[in-house]
Amino acid sequence: MASVDELKATFEQVIAAINQRDAEAWASFVHDDFVVFPPLSPFAVEGKEAFRQFAQMFFAASESVTVTPIKPQFRVIGETGVIWTHLALTVKLQDGPMQTIFAREIVTYAKVGEKWRAVSNHLSRIPSGD
């Protein structure tokens, strides 16, 4: 049975990959059939390759990216993991000011072999937090 500690460790590695602006490392944690609703887009990004391209474009347009989870929660049920959290996303775009948005996030993971892989992720801005 999968453990909460393994899921937490995966989450920490994902956050580190984002904060290092490493699209390849970030994409390595998602399933081939991954789907995400990013906080700054009304459209879903579907599939690992599309997500990798999205991450590469996002990082290329950014001088810095910092994700700070706020009280993340973890639950494992069988081979399914769920993480939910509030977070602060601070981004400095190449030609823009530093911005921080606050969002809520829920990510569903599946245990594939011995590794956790994200299968879905939904982020939404918290309007009162900006």
N, C-alpha and C positions, 0 to 999 in steps of 0.2 A: 504494500500500500504506500502511496506517495505521502510525503510529509510536508507540513506547513513550513518547516525550516528550509527545505529544498526550494519551495516556491518563493519564500522570502529572499533567498540567495539569488535566484534567477531575477527577481524584481530589482535587486540592488545592482546586478550586472547590467540590466537594461538601462537603468538610470545613469550608470557610469558611461555606457556607450553613447547615450544621448548627450550628456554633458561634455563628452570628449569630441562630439560632432563626428562620430564614427558610424557612418551609414551601414557599412558592411557588418560590423559587430551587432548593431541594432537589428538589422534584418535577419541575422542568424538565429534570433530568438522567436521568429514567427513561423507559423505553419505555411505550407505552400498555398493553402486556401484561405489565408488570413483576410479579414475585412476590418477596416478601421474608418471611423468617422472622426476626422481631425477637428480640433476646436476652431480653426480659422477657415474652414471650407464647408459648404453645404452638401458636398458630394462624398460618397464613400470611395475609399481606395481599396480595390479588390485584388487579391493575389500577392504573393511574396515578391515577384519581380516588379509589379507596379508600385508596391510599397517601397522597395529598395530605391527605385527611381524618384519617388516622392521624397524620401529621406535625403537622397543626394542633392536634389534641387533645393530643399529647405536649408540644408547646411551650407550649400554654395552661396545662397543669398544672405547668409547670416555671418556676422563677425563673431558672435558669441551666442550660446544657448545654455541656459541653466534651468533645469527642472528640479523643483524642491517639493517632494511629497509632504503632505500634511496629514499626519495620523493615518497612514495606510492600514488597511484591515485585510486579513488573509483567511481564506476558508478553503479546505480541501475536502472533496466528497468523492471517494473512490479515486478515479484517475482524472478528475476534473478539478481545476483550481480557479478560484475567483479572487481578484484583488479589487478593492474599491478604495478611493482616496480623494481628497481634495489636493490640489497642487497649485503651486505658483510657477508660471512659465515666463522666464525673463529672456527676452530676445533682443539682440542688437542687430538690426538688418544692416547690410553694407552701406546703404544710402539713407539711413533713417535713425531716429532716436532710439534709445533703450526703452523698451516697453515691458511691463509686467501685466500678464492677465492671470486671473484666477479661474480654475476650472475644476469640475468634478470628473472623475474617470472611473470606469469599470472595465476590467480586462478579464476575459475568460481564457484559461489555459487548458490544454489537454496534455497528458503525459504520453509522449511518443517515444517508445523505447525507454531509455533512462532519463530523457530530457523533457523539460517543460517547454511547450511551444504555444505562443499566443494564437488563438483562433479568431477572436473578435475583441475589438476595443472601441469604446465609445467615450468621447470627451465632449463636454459641453461647457461653455463659458458660464461663469457665475456673474450675471449682469451687475449685481450690487457690489461685487468685489473689485471692479475696475475703477 
